[in-house]
Amino acid sequence: DKADAVADRFGLPRPTEVAAPAAGAAGRLAAVRELFRPESRWATPLLWLASFCGLLLVYGISTWLPQMMRASGYGLNSSVSFLMVINAGGIVGLLIAGRVADRFGAVRVSAIWFLLTAAGALLLKTHLPLGVTYLVVAVTGVWLFSAQVMVYAATNTVYRDSERAAGLGWVTGVGRTGAVVGPWLIG
C-alpha cells in the first residue's frame, strides 16, 4: 500500500509483484542467462562496458587528476584544487542528471554525457588560463559522474522487473572492475 501511494503521488506505474529467483547456484546462473535473452542480448555487454569504462574514468581521474594537472604545468595548489572542483561538479551533475534523464532517457543522456566528458578531458590536455581550466574541470565533473550513474538508471529500461536485480548487480560488479583498473591504467 505504501509503494502504491508513493507511485500514485509521483505519477509512476504501480509496482507489480515479481517472483523471487530460484535459490542456489542454479538460480543465480538462470538469472544471468536471462540477461542475455534476445531482447537484451546486446544491451547487457554494452551496459557492462559502459559501467567498466565509466568507473575506470571516475576512479582513475579521482586518483591522478592532481598529478596530471601538475604535469601540464599548473601549480601544486591549483592541481589539488582541481580535484575538489571536479567532485563539486559531480555533485551538481548528479542533481541535474535525473531530471534530464526523465525527459530524454537515461541511455541517451549517459551516451551524450560520456561524449561531453571526452571533449572536456581533451580540452584539459591544452594549457588554458587558470579560470577557464577550473570551469572546464567543473563541467567535466558534471558530465563524468552523472554519466556513470545514468548507466545504472539505464538498466531500468533494459531489463524486465524480474531481471533488474541481477542486471543491476552485474552492471555494478563489472563496473567495479573498471574502478580497480582505472588508477593503475591511468597511472
Secondary structure, 3 states (H helix, E strand, C coil): CHHHHHHHHHCCCCCCCCCCCCCHHHHHHHHHHHCCCCCCCCHHHHHHHHHHHHHHHHHHHHHHHHHHHHHCCCCHHHHHHHHHHHHHHHHHHHHHHHHHHHHHCHHHHHHHHHHHHHHHHHHHCCCCCHHHHHHHHHHHHHHHHHHHHHHHHHHHHHCCHHHHHHHHHHHHHHHHHHHHHHHHHHC
